Structure formats: C-alpha cells, structure tokens
Amino acid sequence: MTTLFRSADERRREIQTHAASIGIDEDYISTLVDSFYARVRADETLGPIFEAEIGDGWAHHLARMKDFWASVAMNAGRYSGQPVPAHQKLAQVHIGHFAIWLRLFRETLSETAPSTEAVVYFLERAERIARSLQMAMFGETLTGGAPNLQG
Ligand code: HEM
C-alpha cells in the first residue's frame, strides 16, 4: 500500500513539474478560467445558456471550474463532480454549441497562455473531454482534435 501511495505522489509531482516547465500553475489556471468565462458570458449564443443555468452562482461555478482544470492539467485531485449528468440535464444545449465552446477556449488560450506548449496541453484535454461529453449527450461528436493521447 505504502508503495502505491508513494508512486501516485511521485506521478503527481512529475505531472506538476512538467506542467510548471511549460508555465502552467494554479495562478495561470485561475486566469484561464476567469478569462474564458468572461468570454462565454459575452457570447451571444452560449452566454444566455450559462446565465439561465448559473444565475447568481458564478463565484461557485468559477471556483469549481478552477478545481476541475487543476485536476485535469496538474492532477491536483480537488475536483469530484460529475460532468456527464451535469451536461445531460441541459436541454437547451445542442451539439453545434461545442464548436463555439472550443473556439472561445482556443481564443482565450491564445491570448493568455504562458507558452505554445501550454496552448497545446490545454487544447488536447479540452477537445478530448468535449468529444466524450458529445458522445454521452448525443451519441456522436462533431468536433475534431488530437486523437486520444492519453491512451
Ligand atoms: C456547449 C458546450 C458546453 C456548455 C453549454 C456547458 C455548460 C455548462 C453549464 C451550464 C454548467 C453548469 C451546470 C450546473 O451548475 O449544474 C456546466 C458545468 C460544467 N462544465 Fe460545461 N458546458 C459545455 C462544455 C464543457 C466542456 C467542453 C467541458 C470540459 C472541457 C465542460 C466542463 C464542465 C464542468 C467540469 C462542469 C461542472 C460539472 C459539475 O461538477 O457539476 N463543459 N457546463
């Protein structure tokens, strides 16, 4: 058991060291999430969907999304939600909205990311998760992206 726990810790340290080497840390994740959702809220198509669902709960949503991205990008282990049911209940979302979501995410990264490697690192993960959400919600995916690089 001890060995298992130690190797999980080592793995987390390796991931965080690699992320840090391309400029990804908690501060950048906070900037990324704040900038991305500012863009989402200003978008004529996605903005109203998020406002209707989140209402005055933005502080909570942003904090949860920072935990989510810290877990995805840095293996922080702080997020324990369930993205699939959270999206399946959103009746107003259709499959074409994912391309808009990804465009806004790409634009945010190109304006804020600390390095080109960091852009690629986040985009690969966002595209993969976007595809699995589309599969769960609609049984197909309309957005492309890198093949599953995590095996
Ligand atoms: C058209 C695309 C999308 C729309 C309209 C959308 C909308 C939303 C909304 C309204 C919520 C809040 C749900 C609630 O509070 O109950 C939410 C939660 C969330 N979204 Fe999305 N989303 C989209 C795509 C994505 C993608 C591509 C990702 C990840 C890369 C993502 C990750 C999450 C996560 C982690 C949560 C929190 C779920 C939870 O823990 O309850 N979303 N989304």
Boltz pocket constraint, residues with backbone or C-beta under 6 A from the ligand:
constraints:
  - pocket:
      binder: B
      contacts: [[A, 46], [A, 49], [A, 50], [A, 53], [A, 54], [A, 64], [A, 65], [A, 68], [A, 80], [A, 81], [A, 82], [A, 83], [A, 86], [A, 87], [A, 90], [A, 93], [A, 94], [A, 97], [A, 98], [A, 101], [A, 125], [A, 126], [A, 127], [A, 129], [A, 130], [A, 133]]
      max_distance: 6.0
